[in-house]
């Protein structure tokens, strides 16, 4: 079903990256800036991520001997140093996720560039290197984002949903590896409920969420795809949901033929294949549109 399957390392059937967006209370301050200081219950809800869930996740991944990728806003890097330290000591990749979880496609081009640069500066101060990977907050990749990421020296993005395997984003200044995900692998629609975030949905049982995640994994395994979760420590890091996550990981391991990897490792693999001429990914040039399409304009009346 995948017309141009990517060869995974050691003959693996598929690749799995359990990735996390450690937003903590960054987005609360961005979207509720006039009253976030009064939203104490919501503060506690989202701070559960770096304070409680991250140590648990580090220990679980240590038991499985796996390393994964954590996307963290620059403000959270500055504020939650102990969580960052635990992730680094565990061998996990830290990638950038904005500065205050601002949505790039809701900003002017100048403001988007400002916040990206501020996030990079925070990343360099805390992590000690420039970020290789990026995920746009809320998947809000803008028509300017690719150019700014290429200028900033990024190697890959994981914001888009245009394929089942890696592909390349081409801009005027170079090429970025796109490691695509999809909403079915996000924990937010299953578990998130908060009036302060204007998101009120029926909360799924972990067994129901796992059914969706496992079905997507089985298809990736069958057809040679890339399975990338988009999970949040304060959401999936709760006790019953972590139990379900461990069950899913055990299922994946038992099935066999799975390459568990950090996203920087997957990006390196893609670029190595391209350089060797053994596989060529699909390429897509961005932006697709510079303005609203002409067909929307009324003419001839």
C-alpha positions, 0 to 999 in steps of 0.5 A, a space after each residue: 500500500 506504501 508505493 515507495 517503502 523506506 528500508 528501516 535499519 536491520 530489516 525492521 518492519 516499521 519505526 516507532 517514535 514515542 514523542 512528547 510535547 512537554 508544554 507544562 504551563 507555557 500555553 496557559 500563559 500564552 492563551 490566557 495571558 490576562 488571567 493565567 496567574 489566577 487559574 491555579 487548578 489549571 496550573 496544577 494540571 499542566 505542571 503535573 507533567 514536568 514535576 510528576 510525569 517526567 520522572 516516571 517516564 524516564 524510569 519506564 523508558 530505562 526499563 525498556 532500554 529505549 530513548 525517545 524525543 521530547 519537544 519542549 518550549 524554550 520557556 519551559 526549558 528555562 523554568 523546569 531544569 530538573 525535568 530537562 536534566 533527567 531527560 538528558 541523563 536518560 539519553 533522550 532527545 530534546 527538541 524545540 516546541 516554540 517559546 511559549 507555545 505560540 501558534 506560528 500561523 496566527 502570528 505575523 512573519 516578524 513575530 513568528 521569527 522573533 519567538 523562534 529566535 527566542 526559543 533557540 536562544 533559550 535552548 542553547 543556554 539550557 541544553 548547550 547546543 542548537 536544536 535539530 528538531 522542531 514541532 510547531 505548537 498545535 501543529 500550527 506550521 505557517 507558510 513562513 516556518 520552513 524558511 525560518 527553520 532552514 535559516 535556523 539550522 534545523 534538520 527535521 520537522 514533525 508538525 505535518 501529516 502528509 505521508 505515512 513515512 518520512 518525506 522532504 520539505 523543499 524551500 528556497 534555502 534547502 531541505 528539511 526532513 519531515 517526520 509526519 504524524 497524525 491526530 489519531 496518534 495524539 492523546 489530546 482528543 482522547 483525554 483532554 478536558 479543560 474549560 480554561 483551554 476551551 476544550 471540553 470532550 468526553 474523556 476516553 478510557 485508556 483501553 479505548 485510546 490504546 485501541 486507536 493507537 494499537 490499530 495504527 501501529 498494526 497498520 504501520 507494522 504491516 505496511 512499513 510505516 512510521 508511527 509517531 505519537 504526540 503525547 503530553 506528560 501531563 495527559 498520558 502521564 497519569 497513572 491509568 494512562 501510563 499503565 495503558 502505555 506500558 501495555 502498548 509498548 509491551 505489545 510492540 516489543 513482543 510483535 518484533 521487527 520494530 525500530 524504536 528510535 529518537 526522531 534525530 536518529 530517524 532523520 539521520 537514517 533518512 539522510 544517510 539513505 538519500 546520500 547513499 542513493 539507496 532510497 529517495 523520499 517524496 519531496 514537497 515544495 513549500 509554501 503551497 500558497 502565498 495568499 488566498 486562492 484567486 478562485 475565492 474572489 468574486 468577479 464579473 458582476 
